[in-house]
């Protein structure tokens, strides 16, 4: 069986990285600051900052809160 880690010259982005990039992009499309997104999602601004910096794990509950605030489906924050 092939080792999935060695199956490509360019490793796939981690889930944290994909989430961070999508969160930043979606927030930008709304023209929102981290503080505005946090307020809309009922979260703290530092939490949003940590997720965007890939410094914090996120629960499915908080993923749903962010997606709801951004008016998108949760899976869209995890799509490459």
Residue pairs with C-beta under 8 A, 6 or more apart in sequence:
5 11
12 80
13 21
13 80
14 54
15 78
16 54
16 57
17 54
18 78
18 79
18 80
19 51
19 58
19 63
19 77
19 78
20 51
20 52
20 53
20 54
22 76
22 77
22 78
22 79
23 37
23 48
23 51
23 52
23 66
23 77
24 52
26 70
26 72
26 76
26 77
27 33
27 34
27 37
27 70
30 36
30 37
30 70
32 40
34 45
34 48
34 49
34 52
35 45
35 48
37 43
37 48
37 66
37 69
37 70
38 44
38 45
38 47
38 48
40 69
40 70
41 48
41 62
41 65
41 66
41 68
41 69
42 65
42 69
43 62
43 65
43 66
47 56
47 62
48 66
50 56
51 58
51 66
58 66
60 74
63 74
63 77
63 78
64 74
66 77
67 73
67 74
67 76
67 77
70 77
